[in-house]
Amino acid sequence: MEEETYIDNNNVDQDSNGDGSDIEQDFSSDEEYDSSSSEDEYDPDPHRVIQRQLRNDDPTLTKLQIQYGSYIQESNLIYSPGTWEREGEAIGRNTHLKELEIADPCWINEDELELFFQGLSDNRSIGKLSFKAVTLTGGEPFYILFPFFEYNNNLETLEIEYCHIDDDGYEHLFSALAKSCSLKKLTISPGIEGCTDTDLYDEEVLAKSLLRHVNLITLNLEGNCMGNRGCITMTSFVCDTRTILSTLNLEGNNIGDEGVKYLTDALSKTSTQLKYLYLAYNDNITSVGWKHICDLLRKPDIGLEGLSMSELSNEVMLDLASSPGCHMLKTLQICNTSHTDISCPAWKGLFGLLRSPTSVLEDLSLRGNELTGESTGCLTSALANNSTLRSLDLSCCRNITTAGWDALSDCLRNPKSELETLNIQWSLYNDNGEATALLADALASNRKLKNLLTGFSRRGIYSDKMRPLFQILCKEESIMATYQSNHYIQNLGVLSSYETTSHLELNKNTDKAEVARQKIIDVHFSNFNVKPVIDMQPFIDMDIGIIPHAIAWIAKGSNNQYNWRNEFYRYFVRNMPSLFDIKGRTKTDQAKRQETKN
């Protein structure tokens, strides 16, 4: 085996004889170097790879997503016809799988799904099970899974979202829940859009099945249309002295003022562990109901750290901002007030939370609000000296003016800003390009923001508008410009080119110097029209004294599916022979040795 030649900034390994003969031998061949020759053989079919990992109980396979469609890593896809029974059995025998998500399996019939669940019911390692957009009717799926719920003591999280479940399905689901004793997080949510005027299930049966789960920390029942009766039932569960529930999500449940009053009265009189209460998108809650929430925040030692509300009036907004408990919130969501006339003074009162030196607010959502340039300016002014806010949601705020985006850009330029996530999805819909240009200019020097959620479009609606934001990830004008690109943003929340996606992936590396190095190599030292992909032109134009440092800097790591250093050295020496003249140097050395002997 050839000895690997290693070069770094300060040291160049010498060949074994000290005369260049080893290097001459390595690079004297005229054959094209094939980087794939050193690669291990692999199966190009990702489905078979996953299947083999499952059946071999591979300890590296801990998460698995089974989903129809392309918006998922292909290595986590299984949809081979006729294999569902075997896949279920493999998962059932697996002892290393920790998370399993089954999403939208519209290509599988009911019988195959039941065979899959029969195998799954034997699993005892999965700690998180998710069903998303799955048809679970007839009661059979959850009935089959009884052993899984009863004997899998590792199961801590169950998510059932956007699924179609009939009465029998809910009955067996609640029976299955009653058998489990390890759940800490439970989500049963058809989504707010799925809410109708009819109850989906009997809330009392659900509450009784939940009483077994004394360690339940998070309960998400968003979009279940429970109404006031359901809210009262859930209040009895939340305030039970045996429960330690910390998060309760009752958004989009047709709850009205009566249900809110019952809930707030109970919480004010009972010592509970509840920290996060989400009640937004309950259109039947009027100002009367929201005032009950404000009154609750005035109670001493109420302990709420997170709250979501919607459709607030000026009066309620000012009342909320003056509540002592509001200043102790870490998460606050004020959604969908766009049809109400919220004045700038009301927004100023709310944003006063951010000005307070004792502010602990980390997550602020103003989704779907009527934010103008003036109110956005009030927000960014309040953020000028804030160092606690990590996430700001301004999605669906379509009336933000150019002046508002300019003010927001100033906030992103502020070195005191600690924002890591900014959500502006569907807020740029009417932008003519000025807003994205302002944001791109601000983010060029921002070192904190990781997630800029701009919107999602399969048809490329945002392609032209988003170009300034794509370009800041890797500026190509010069090596220094690439070095000074943004190496922190990891998510733009929009479909983009392969290059942009690869830059976002690179930015996930915490070693930003290495990120910059990889981008510089890709842009300035790679030529994808030849193999290996190394562009020699920058070296030809480079001062000879800089070349050794450039070689060491470029080749100091290994990447891709081959040894980058070996390939780089081989190609470099072959294409820059004037710098090495190995044969001539070897003959001169031999002549000198002969003279010494004589």
C-alpha positions as CSV (number, residue, x, y, z in Angstrom):
1,M,0.0,0.0,0.0
2,E,1.3,3.4,-0.9
3,E,2.2,5.6,2.0
4,E,0.0,8.7,2.2
5,T,1.8,11.9,1.6
6,Y,0.6,14.6,4.0
7,I,1.1,18.3,3.8
8,D,0.2,21.0,6.3
9,N,1.0,24.7,6.7
10,N,4.3,24.2,8.5
11,N,5.5,20.7,7.6
12,V,6.0,18.7,4.4
13,D,6.6,15.0,4.8
14,Q,9.7,13.8,3.0
15,D,9.8,10.7,0.8
16,S,11.3,7.6,2.4
17,N,14.7,7.9,0.5
18,G,15.0,11.6,0.7
19,D,15.8,11.9,-3.0
20,G,12.4,12.2,-4.5
21,S,12.2,8.7,-5.9
22,D,9.0,7.8,-4.0
23,I,7.3,10.9,-5.3
24,E,8.5,10.1,-8.8
25,Q,7.1,6.6,-8.6
26,D,3.7,7.8,-7.4
27,F,3.3,10.4,-10.2
28,S,5.2,8.8,-13.1
29,S,2.2,6.8,-14.3
30,D,0.3,8.3,-17.3
31,E,-2.9,6.5,-16.4
32,E,-5.9,8.6,-15.3
33,Y,-6.3,8.5,-11.5
34,D,-9.7,6.9,-10.7
35,S,-10.9,8.2,-7.4
36,S,-13.7,5.6,-7.3
37,S,-11.2,2.7,-7.2
38,S,-10.6,3.2,-3.5
39,E,-14.3,3.3,-2.6
40,D,-16.1,0.4,-1.0
41,E,-18.8,-1.2,-3.0
42,Y,-22.3,0.0,-2.1
43,D,-25.9,-0.7,-3.0
44,P,-27.3,2.2,-5.0
45,D,-30.9,1.4,-4.0
46,P,-31.5,3.3,-0.7
47,H,-34.6,1.2,0.0
48,R,-32.6,-2.0,0.1
49,V,-30.0,-0.4,2.3
50,I,-32.6,0.6,4.9
51,Q,-34.3,-2.8,4.6
52,R,-31.0,-4.5,5.2
53,Q,-30.2,-2.3,8.2
54,L,-33.6,-3.1,9.7
55,R,-33.3,-6.8,9.3
56,N,-29.7,-6.8,10.6
57,D,-30.7,-4.7,13.6
58,D,-28.1,-2.1,12.7
59,P,-27.3,0.1,15.7
60,T,-26.7,3.1,13.5
61,L,-30.3,3.1,12.3
62,T,-32.2,4.9,15.1
63,K,-34.6,7.1,13.1
64,L,-36.9,6.0,10.2
65,Q,-39.4,7.9,8.2
66,I,-41.8,6.0,5.9
67,Q,-43.4,8.6,3.6
68,Y,-44.8,9.0,0.2
69,G,-43.3,11.8,-1.9
70,S,-40.0,13.4,-2.4
71,Y,-39.6,16.0,0.4
72,I,-37.6,13.6,2.5
73,Q,-34.2,12.1,2.4
74,E,-34.4,9.1,0.0
75,S,-32.4,7.0,2.5
76,N,-35.4,7.0,4.7
77,L,-38.0,5.9,2.1
78,I,-39.7,2.5,2.0
79,Y,-42.5,2.0,-0.4
80,S,-41.7,-1.2,-2.2
81,P,-45.0,-3.1,-3.0
82,G,-45.6,-6.3,-1.1
83,T,-42.9,-5.9,1.5
84,W,-44.9,-4.2,4.2
85,E,-45.4,-7.4,6.2
86,R,-41.6,-8.1,6.2
87,E,-40.8,-4.5,7.0
88,G,-43.2,-4.6,10.0
89,E,-41.6,-7.8,11.2
90,A,-38.1,-6.3,10.9
91,I,-39.1,-3.2,12.9
92,G,-40.8,-5.4,15.5
93,R,-37.5,-7.3,16.0
94,N,-35.4,-4.2,15.9
95,T,-33.8,-3.2,19.3
96,H,-32.1,0.1,18.2
97,L,-34.8,2.0,16.5
98,K,-35.8,5.0,18.6
99,E,-38.1,7.1,16.3
100,L,-40.6,6.0,13.6
101,E,-42.7,8.3,11.5
102,I,-45.4,7.0,9.1
103,A,-46.7,9.8,6.8
104,D,-49.3,9.7,4.1
105,P,-48.9,6.1,2.9
106,C,-51.6,6.5,0.3
107,W,-50.1,3.8,-1.9
108,I,-50.7,1.1,0.7
109,N,-54.0,-0.7,1.2
110,E,-55.7,-1.3,4.5
111,D,-54.8,-5.0,4.6
112,E,-51.1,-4.3,4.0
113,L,-51.1,-1.6,6.7
114,E,-52.6,-4.0,9.2
115,L,-49.9,-6.6,8.4
116,F,-47.3,-3.9,8.9
117,F,-48.8,-3.0,12.3
118,Q,-48.8,-6.6,13.4
119,G,-45.0,-6.6,13.1
120,L,-44.7,-3.2,14.6
121,S,-46.6,-4.3,17.7
122,D,-43.7,-6.5,18.8
123,N,-41.3,-3.6,19.0
124,R,-40.1,-2.5,22.4
125,S,-37.4,0.1,21.6
126,I,-39.3,2.9,19.8
127,G,-39.6,6.0,22.0
128,K,-41.3,8.3,19.5
129,L,-44.1,7.1,17.2
130,S,-45.7,9.6,14.7
131,F,-48.6,9.1,12.3
132,K,-49.2,12.0,9.9
133,A,-52.0,12.1,7.3
134,V,-52.7,8.4,7.7
135,T,-56.1,6.8,7.4
136,L,-56.7,4.9,10.6
137,T,-60.3,3.9,10.4
138,G,-62.2,0.8,11.5
139,G,-60.5,0.5,14.8
140,E,-58.2,-2.3,13.7
141,P,-54.9,-0.4,13.6
142,F,-54.8,0.7,17.2
143,Y,-56.4,-2.7,18.3
144,I,-53.5,-4.5,16.6
145,L,-51.0,-2.1,18.4
146,F,-52.3,-2.9,21.9
147,P,-49.2,-5.0,22.8
148,F,-46.9,-2.2,21.6
149,F,-48.6,0.3,23.9
150,E,-48.8,-2.1,26.8
151,Y,-45.3,-3.6,26.8
152,N,-43.1,-0.9,25.3
153,N,-41.9,1.0,28.3
154,N,-39.7,3.2,26.2
155,L,-42.6,4.9,24.4
156,E,-42.6,8.5,25.5
157,T,-44.0,10.4,22.5
158,L,-47.0,9.7,20.4
159,E,-48.0,12.1,17.6
160,I,-51.2,11.7,15.5
161,E,-51.6,14.6,13.2
162,Y,-53.9,15.2,10.2
163,C,-55.1,11.6,10.3
164,H,-58.5,10.4,9.4
165,I,-60.0,8.4,12.4
166,D,-63.6,7.3,12.8
167,D,-65.5,6.6,16.0
168,D,-64.2,3.0,16.3
169,G,-60.7,4.2,15.7
170,Y,-60.9,6.7,18.5
171,E,-62.4,4.1,20.9
172,H,-59.5,1.8,20.3
173,L,-56.9,4.6,20.4
174,F,-58.1,5.6,23.9
175,S,-58.1,2.0,25.0
176,A,-54.5,1.7,23.7
177,L,-53.5,4.9,25.6
178,A,-55.0,3.4,28.8
179,K,-52.7,0.4,28.5
180,S,-49.5,2.6,28.2
181,C,-47.9,4.1,31.3
182,S,-44.7,5.7,29.9
183,L,-46.1,8.6,27.7
184,K,-44.7,12.1,28.3
185,K,-45.8,13.8,25.1
186,L,-49.2,13.2,23.3
187,T,-50.5,14.9,20.2
188,I,-53.9,14.2,18.8
189,S,-54.5,16.9,16.2
190,P,-56.5,16.9,12.9
191,G,-55.2,20.5,12.5
192,I,-57.1,23.7,12.7
193,E,-58.3,23.4,9.2
194,G,-60.0,20.1,10.0
195,C,-62.1,21.6,12.8
196,T,-65.9,21.3,12.2
197,D,-68.9,22.0,14.3
198,T,-69.2,18.4,15.4
199,D,-67.2,16.7,18.2
200,L,-64.7,14.2,16.9
201,Y,-64.8,12.0,20.1
202,D,-65.9,11.8,23.7
203,E,-63.6,14.1,25.7
204,E,-64.5,12.3,29.0
205,V,-63.3,9.0,27.6
206,L,-60.0,10.6,26.6
207,A,-59.6,12.3,30.0
208,K,-60.1,9.0,31.8
209,S,-57.6,7.2,29.6
210,L,-55.1,10.1,30.3
211,L,-55.4,9.7,34.0
212,R,-53.1,6.7,33.8
213,H,-50.3,9.0,32.4
214,V,-49.3,10.8,35.6
215,N,-45.9,11.7,33.9
216,L,-47.5,13.3,30.8
217,I,-45.8,16.7,30.3
218,T,-47.2,17.9,26.9
219,L,-50.7,17.5,25.6
220,N,-51.6,18.9,22.2
221,L,-55.2,18.7,21.2
222,E,-55.2,21.4,18.5
223,G,-58.1,21.5,16.1
224,N,-60.4,18.9,17.8
225,C,-63.5,21.1,18.1
226,M,-64.0,20.2,21.7
227,G,-66.0,23.4,22.5
228,N,-66.7,24.6,26.0
229,R,-67.6,21.1,27.3
230,G,-64.3,19.7,26.1
231,C,-62.4,22.6,27.7
232,I,-64.2,21.9,31.0
233,T,-63.3,18.2,30.8
234,M,-59.7,18.9,30.1
235,T,-59.6,21.4,32.9
236,S,-60.5,18.6,35.3
237,F,-57.6,16.5,34.0
238,V,-55.1,19.4,34.1
239,C,-56.0,20.4,37.7
240,D,-55.9,16.8,39.0
241,T,-53.3,16.7,41.8
242,R,-51.7,13.6,40.3
243,T,-50.8,15.2,37.0
244,I,-47.6,17.1,36.2
245,L,-48.8,18.5,32.8
246,S,-46.6,21.4,31.7
247,T,-47.9,22.3,28.2
248,L,-51.6,22.3,27.1
249,N,-52.5,23.2,23.5
250,L,-56.2,23.8,22.9
251,E,-55.9,26.0,19.8
252,G,-58.7,25.8,17.2
253,N,-61.2,24.0,19.4
254,N,-64.3,26.2,19.2
255,I,-63.9,27.2,22.8
256,G,-65.8,30.3,24.0
257,D,-65.9,32.6,26.9
258,E,-67.6,30.1,29.2
259,G,-64.9,27.5,28.7
260,V,-62.1,30.1,29.3
261,K,-63.7,31.3,32.5
262,Y,-64.0,27.8,33.9
263,L,-60.3,27.1,33.0
264,T,-58.9,30.3,34.4
265,D,-61.0,30.0,37.6
266,A,-59.7,26.5,38.2
267,L,-56.1,27.5,37.4
268,S,-56.2,30.4,39.8
269,K,-57.5,28.2,42.7
270,T,-55.4,25.1,42.1
271,S,-51.7,24.6,42.3
272,T,-50.6,23.0,39.0
273,Q,-47.5,22.5,37.0
274,L,-48.9,24.1,33.9
275,K,-46.4,26.5,32.2
276,Y,-47.6,26.8,28.6
277,L,-51.2,27.4,27.6
278,Y,-52.2,27.9,23.9
279,L,-55.7,29.1,23.2
280,A,-55.3,31.0,19.8
281,Y,-57.7,30.4,16.9
282,N,-60.7,29.9,19.1
283,D,-63.0,32.4,17.3
284,N,-65.7,32.2,19.9
285,I,-63.5,33.8,22.6
286,T,-64.4,37.4,22.8
287,S,-62.8,40.3,24.7
288,V,-64.6,39.0,27.8
289,G,-62.9,35.7,27.6
290,W,-59.4,37.2,26.9
291,K,-59.9,39.5,29.9
292,H,-60.2,36.4,32.1
293,I,-56.7,35.4,30.8
294,C,-55.4,38.9,31.7
295,D,-56.9,38.5,35.2
296,L,-55.2,35.1,35.6
297,L,-51.9,36.8,34.8
298,R,-52.4,39.1,37.7
299,K,-52.7,36.3,40.2
300,P,-49.5,35.8,42.2
301,D,-47.4,32.7,41.6
302,I,-49.5,31.7,38.6
303,G,-46.3,30.4,36.9
304,L,-47.3,30.7,33.2
305,E,-44.3,30.9,30.9
306,G,-46.0,30.6,27.5
307,L,-49.3,31.9,26.1
308,S,-51.0,32.1,22.7
309,M,-54.0,34.4,22.0
310,S,-55.8,35.7,18.9
311,E,-58.2,38.3,17.7
312,L,-57.4,40.8,20.4
313,S,-58.8,44.3,20.7
314,N,-56.9,47.5,21.7
315,E,-58.3,47.3,25.2
316,V,-57.3,43.7,25.7
317,M,-53.8,44.4,24.3
318,L,-53.2,47.2,26.7
319,D,-54.7,45.1,29.6
320,L,-52.4,42.2,28.7
321,A,-49.3,44.4,28.6
322,S,-50.0,45.7,32.1
323,S,-50.5,42.3,33.6
324,P,-47.6,41.4,35.9
325,G,-47.6,37.8,34.8
326,C,-47.1,38.9,31.2
327,H,-43.6,40.1,32.0
328,M,-42.7,36.6,33.1
329,L,-43.6,35.0,29.8
330,K,-40.9,33.3,27.8
331,T,-43.2,32.6,24.8
332,L,-46.0,34.9,23.6
333,Q,-48.1,34.5,20.5
334,I,-50.6,37.1,19.4
335,C,-52.1,35.8,16.2
336,N,-54.6,37.0,13.6
337,T,-55.6,40.5,14.6
338,S,-55.6,41.7,11.0
339,H,-59.3,42.4,10.9
340,T,-59.3,44.5,14.0
341,D,-58.0,48.0,14.3
342,I,-55.0,47.7,16.5
343,S,-53.5,51.1,17.1
344,C,-49.8,51.8,17.4
345,P,-50.1,52.7,21.1
346,A,-51.5,49.3,21.8
347,W,-48.5,47.7,20.0
348,K,-46.2,50.0,21.8
349,G,-47.6,48.8,25.1
350,L,-47.0,45.2,24.1
351,F,-43.5,45.8,22.8
352,G,-42.7,47.5,26.1
353,L,-42.1,43.9,27.3
354,L,-39.0,43.8,25.1
355,R,-37.7,47.2,26.4
356,S,-37.8,46.0,30.0
357,P,-34.4,45.2,31.4
358,T,-36.0,42.3,33.3
359,S,-37.6,40.8,30.1
360,V,-37.3,37.0,29.8
361,L,-39.2,36.8,26.4
362,E,-37.5,34.4,24.1
363,D,-40.2,33.6,21.5
364,L,-42.6,36.2,20.1
365,S,-45.1,35.4,17.4
366,L,-47.2,38.1,15.7
367,R,-48.4,35.8,12.9
368,G,-51.1,37.3,10.6
369,N,-51.2,40.7,12.2
370,E,-51.8,44.1,10.6
371,L,-48.3,45.4,11.0
372,T,-47.5,48.6,9.2
373,G,-44.2,50.4,8.8
374,E,-44.9,52.4,11.9
375,S,-45.8,49.4,14.1
376,T,-42.8,47.4,12.7
377,G,-40.6,50.4,13.6
378,C,-41.9,50.3,17.2
379,L,-41.1,46.6,17.3
380,T,-37.5,47.0,16.0
381,S,-36.9,50.0,18.2
382,A,-37.9,47.9,21.2
383,L,-35.6,45.2,20.1
384,A,-32.6,47.6,19.9
385,N,-31.4,46.8,23.4
386,N,-33.0,43.4,23.8
387,S,-30.8,40.4,24.3
388,T,-33.3,37.7,25.2
389,L,-35.4,37.2,22.1
390,R,-34.3,34.2,20.1
391,S,-37.3,33.7,17.8
392,L,-39.6,36.2,16.0
393,D,-42.5,35.1,13.9
394,L,-43.8,37.8,11.4
395,S,-45.4,35.3,9.0
396,C,-48.5,36.3,7.0
397,C,-48.0,40.0,7.9
398,R,-48.5,41.2,4.3
399,N,-48.8,44.9,5.1
400,I,-45.3,45.5,6.2
401,T,-44.0,48.4,4.2
402,T,-40.5,49.1,2.8
403,A,-39.9,51.3,5.8
404,G,-40.9,48.5,8.1
405,W,-38.4,46.1,6.3
406,D,-35.7,48.7,6.6
407,A,-36.3,49.0,10.3
408,L,-36.2,45.2,10.6
409,S,-33.0,45.1,8.7
410,D,-31.4,47.6,11.1
411,C,-32.4,45.2,13.9
412,L,-30.5,42.4,12.2
413,R,-27.4,44.6,11.8
414,N,-27.5,45.3,15.6
415,P,-24.6,43.4,17.2
416,K,-26.7,43.1,20.3
417,S,-29.4,41.1,18.5
418,E,-29.6,37.5,19.6
419,L,-32.3,36.4,17.1
420,E,-31.7,32.9,15.8
421,T,-35.0,32.4,13.9
422,L,-36.9,34.9,11.9
423,N,-40.1,33.7,10.2
424,I,-41.4,35.9,7.4
425,Q,-43.3,33.3,5.4
426,W,-45.9,34.8,3.1
427,S,-45.0,38.3,4.3
428,L,-42.9,38.9,1.2
429,Y,-45.7,38.0,-1.2
430,N,-46.2,41.6,-2.4
431,D,-42.5,42.5,-2.2
432,N,-41.0,43.9,-5.4
433,G,-37.5,42.9,-4.4
434,E,-36.7,45.8,-2.1
435,A,-37.4,43.9,1.1
436,T,-35.2,40.9,0.2
437,A,-32.4,43.3,-0.9
438,L,-32.5,45.1,2.5
439,L,-32.5,41.8,4.4
440,A,-29.6,40.4,2.4
441,D,-27.6,43.5,3.0
442,A,-28.3,43.3,6.8
443,L,-27.5,39.5,7.0
444,A,-24.2,39.9,5.2
445,S,-22.7,40.8,8.6
446,N,-25.1,39.0,10.9
447,R,-23.5,36.2,12.9
448,K,-26.5,35.0,15.0
449,L,-29.4,34.2,12.7
450,K,-29.6,30.5,11.8
451,N,-33.2,30.2,10.4
452,L,-34.7,32.7,8.0
453,L,-38.0,31.2,7.0
454,T,-39.1,33.0,3.8
455,G,-41.7,30.8,2.3
456,F,-42.2,27.6,0.4
457,S,-43.0,27.4,-3.3
458,R,-42.7,24.5,-5.7
459,R,-43.3,26.7,-8.7
460,G,-40.4,29.1,-7.9
461,I,-42.5,32.1,-7.2
462,Y,-39.8,33.5,-5.1
463,S,-36.9,32.5,-7.3
464,D,-36.0,36.0,-8.5
465,K,-36.9,37.7,-5.2
466,M,-34.8,35.2,-3.2
467,R,-31.6,35.5,-5.3
468,P,-30.0,38.3,-3.1
469,L,-30.5,36.0,-0.1
470,F,-29.1,33.0,-1.9
471,Q,-26.0,35.0,-3.0
472,I,-25.0,36.1,0.5
473,L,-24.4,32.4,1.4
474,C,-21.4,32.3,-1.0
475,K,-20.2,35.4,-2.7
476,E,-18.2,34.5,-5.8
477,E,-16.5,37.8,-6.8
478,S,-13.2,36.9,-5.1
479,I,-11.7,34.6,-2.5
480,M,-12.0,37.3,0.1
481,A,-15.7,37.8,-0.8
482,T,-16.3,34.1,-0.4
483,Y,-14.5,34.1,2.9
484,Q,-16.7,37.0,4.1
485,S,-20.0,35.3,3.0
486,N,-22.6,34.4,5.5
487,H,-21.6,31.0,7.1
488,Y,-24.4,31.0,9.8
489,I,-27.8,30.7,8.0
490,Q,-28.8,27.0,7.9
491,N,-32.4,27.3,6.7
492,L,-34.2,29.6,4.2
493,G,-37.5,27.8,4.3
494,V,-37.8,27.7,0.5
495,L,-36.9,25.3,-2.3
496,S,-33.6,26.4,-3.9
497,S,-30.8,25.1,-6.2
498,Y,-28.5,22.3,-5.3
499,E,-25.7,24.8,-4.7
500,T,-27.7,26.8,-2.2
501,T,-28.8,23.7,-0.4
502,S,-25.2,22.5,-0.1
503,H,-24.2,25.9,1.3
504,L,-26.9,25.7,3.9
505,E,-25.7,22.2,4.8
506,L,-22.1,23.4,5.1
507,N,-23.3,26.2,7.4
508,K,-24.4,23.7,10.0
509,N,-20.8,23.0,10.8
510,T,-19.8,24.9,13.9
511,D,-16.3,25.3,12.6
512,K,-16.8,28.4,10.5
513,A,-13.2,28.5,9.3
514,E,-13.7,25.1,7.8
515,V,-17.0,26.2,6.2
516,A,-15.3,29.1,4.6
517,R,-12.5,26.8,3.4
518,Q,-14.9,24.4,1.7
519,K,-16.8,27.2,0.0
520,I,-13.6,28.7,-1.3
521,I,-12.5,25.3,-2.7
522,D,-15.8,24.8,-4.3
523,V,-16.0,28.2,-6.0
524,H,-12.4,29.1,-6.8
525,F,-10.4,25.8,-7.0
526,S,-12.9,23.4,-8.5
527,N,-13.6,22.7,-12.2
528,F,-16.5,20.3,-12.7
529,N,-15.7,19.9,-16.4
530,V,-12.7,17.7,-15.6
531,K,-11.9,14.9,-13.3
532,P,-10.6,15.3,-10.6
533,V,-12.5,18.6,-10.0
534,I,-9.5,20.8,-9.5
535,D,-9.1,24.1,-11.3
536,M,-5.4,24.9,-11.8
537,Q,-5.8,28.5,-13.1
538,P,-5.7,30.2,-9.7
539,F,-2.3,28.5,-9.0
540,I,-0.9,29.6,-12.4
541,D,-1.8,33.2,-11.5
542,M,-0.5,32.9,-7.9
543,D,2.8,34.1,-6.6
544,I,5.2,31.2,-6.3
545,G,5.9,31.9,-2.6
546,I,2.2,31.6,-1.8
547,I,1.6,28.3,-3.6
548,P,2.9,25.9,-0.9
549,H,0.6,27.6,1.7
550,A,-2.3,27.4,-0.7
551,I,-1.6,23.7,-1.4
552,A,-1.5,22.9,2.4
553,W,-4.6,24.9,3.1
554,I,-6.7,23.3,0.4
555,A,-5.5,19.7,1.0
556,K,-5.5,19.7,4.8
557,G,-8.8,17.8,5.1
558,S,-10.6,14.9,3.5
559,N,-14.0,15.3,2.0
560,N,-16.5,13.7,-0.4
561,Q,-16.3,9.9,-1.1
562,Y,-12.6,9.8,-1.8
563,N,-9.3,10.9,-0.2
564,W,-9.1,14.5,-1.3
565,R,-5.5,15.0,-0.4
566,N,-4.1,12.1,-2.5
567,E,-6.2,13.0,-5.5
568,F,-5.3,16.7,-5.2
569,Y,-1.5,16.0,-4.9
570,R,-1.5,13.6,-7.9
571,Y,-3.4,16.0,-10.1
572,F,-1.4,19.1,-9.0
573,V,2.0,17.5,-9.7
574,R,0.9,16.2,-13.0
575,N,-0.4,19.6,-14.2
576,M,2.3,21.8,-12.7
577,P,5.5,19.9,-13.7
578,S,7.6,23.0,-13.9
579,L,7.4,23.4,-10.1
580,F,8.7,19.9,-9.4
581,D,11.1,18.7,-12.2
582,I,11.4,15.5,-10.2
583,K,13.4,13.5,-12.8
584,G,16.0,16.3,-13.3
585,R,16.4,16.8,-9.6
586,T,16.8,13.0,-9.1
587,K,19.6,12.8,-11.8
588,T,21.4,15.7,-10.2
589,D,21.3,14.1,-6.8
590,Q,22.6,10.9,-8.2
591,A,25.5,12.7,-9.9
592,K,26.4,14.5,-6.7
593,R,26.5,11.2,-4.7
594,Q,28.7,9.6,-7.4
595,E,31.2,12.5,-7.1
596,T,31.3,12.1,-3.4
597,K,32.1,8.4,-3.7
598,N,34.9,9.1,-6.2
